[in-house]
Amino acid sequence: MAASALQCQVCCQEPSKYKCPSCYLPYCSLACFKRHKEIPCAEPTPSVVKPMIDQEESKERPLRVDDPSEVALQEQLKSVAACSELRNAVKNEDLQRRIRKIDSSEDAETILSAINP
């Protein structure tokens, strides 16, 4: 066993071989992973926060909602935040660039229409 190996944080008996994809908790086996997942874990806060929008690209626009039913409810936002597939998708740098381009555009609706005809 290497000197830097971490101990399983679930059973506290074996050296860890894996880390939870959500919270990075070290664990040693599938049984420990399943035990750990019995209680939902949270994604850790990153030690280095990368700004999503450059200050020069950021433009303040008034928020306009034509149809109030299009506004996401708090529970809907929590569902989106809990989806690991979406969390992984928004880490894609190309997608981040496209979102910044749309968000910083004077006419975001035109750019969105070009993407989704």
C-alpha distance (Angstrom), angle and dihedral (degrees) to the residues before:
residue distance angle dihedral
M1 . . .
A2 3.80 . .
A3 3.77 118.3 .
S4 3.81 91.1 -121.1
A5 3.84 95.6 52.1
L6 3.79 114.4 122.9
Q7 3.75 124.0 -134.1
C8 3.81 119.6 -117.4
Q9 3.80 106.3 -92.3
V10 3.82 92.3 -152.8
C11 3.81 104.6 52.8
C12 3.83 96.1 14.1
Q13 3.80 89.6 -147.9
E14 3.80 109.3 87.6
P15 3.80 133.2 48.2
S16 3.79 111.2 -98.0
K17 3.78 119.1 -108.9
Y18 3.80 98.7 176.1
K19 3.80 142.8 33.4
C20 3.80 128.3 -139.0
P21 3.82 108.5 -104.5
S22 3.82 90.8 -137.6
C23 3.79 105.5 43.4
Y24 3.84 102.5 8.3
L25 3.81 92.8 -124.5
P26 3.83 108.4 164.2
Y27 3.82 115.1 -118.8
C28 3.78 135.3 169.4
S29 3.80 108.6 -145.7
L30 3.79 147.5 11.0
A31 3.80 89.5 -98.2
C32 3.81 90.8 56.4
F33 3.80 91.2 45.0
K34 3.82 90.8 53.2
R35 3.80 90.5 47.3
H36 3.81 90.2 50.0
K37 3.83 92.0 49.3
E38 3.82 92.3 55.1
I39 3.81 85.2 85.4
P40 3.83 114.9 45.4
C41 3.77 112.1 -114.2
A42 3.77 127.9 -151.0
E43 3.76 128.8 -125.8
P44 3.81 109.8 -106.2
T45 3.76 119.5 -113.9
P46 3.81 109.3 -103.4
S47 3.78 116.5 -109.4
V48 3.79 90.7 -139.7
V49 3.78 115.4 43.2
K50 3.79 112.9 -151.9
P51 3.81 112.1 -153.3
M52 3.78 110.5 -117.5
I53 3.81 94.2 -153.9
D54 3.78 126.9 35.2
Q55 3.79 111.3 -126.4
E56 3.80 92.3 -122.9
E57 3.82 91.7 51.1
S58 3.79 94.5 49.3
K59 3.79 114.4 101.7
E60 3.77 125.0 -179.9
R61 3.78 113.2 -130.2
P62 3.77 127.7 174.8
L63 3.78 112.1 -104.7
R64 3.78 109.8 -116.1
V65 3.78 123.2 -172.1
D66 3.79 118.1 -176.3
D67 3.78 95.4 -178.0
P68 3.84 118.4 33.2
S69 3.83 89.4 -154.2
E70 3.84 87.4 69.3
V71 3.81 91.3 65.8
A72 3.81 111.5 100.3
L73 3.78 116.5 -122.4
Q74 3.81 121.0 -130.6
E75 3.82 91.3 -106.6
Q76 3.81 90.8 51.4
L77 3.80 90.5 51.5
K78 3.82 90.2 49.9
S79 3.81 89.8 52.0
V80 3.79 91.0 52.0
A81 3.81 91.4 47.1
A82 3.80 91.0 50.8
C83 3.81 93.9 53.5
S84 3.80 107.8 101.7
E85 3.81 91.4 -164.4
L86 3.82 90.8 59.4
R87 3.81 92.6 42.9
N88 3.79 89.3 54.5
A89 3.81 92.4 45.1
V90 3.80 94.0 55.0
K91 3.81 89.7 54.4
N92 3.81 88.0 69.0
E93 3.82 107.1 110.2
D94 3.81 93.7 -149.0
L95 3.81 90.4 54.5
Q96 3.82 90.6 46.8
R97 3.82 89.6 52.0
R98 3.80 91.9 50.2
I99 3.80 92.3 48.5
R100 3.82 90.7 49.4
K101 3.81 89.8 49.9
I102 3.79 91.7 51.9
D103 3.80 93.6 42.5
S104 3.80 94.6 48.7
S105 3.80 94.3 44.8
E106 3.79 121.2 109.6
D107 3.81 88.2 -137.3
A108 3.81 107.4 33.1
E109 3.80 92.7 164.7
T110 3.81 91.6 61.8
I111 3.80 91.8 51.5
L112 3.81 90.7 47.0
S113 3.81 90.2 49.5
A114 3.81 89.9 52.8
I115 3.82 90.4 52.5
N116 3.83 95.4 43.9
P117 3.81 107.9 31.4
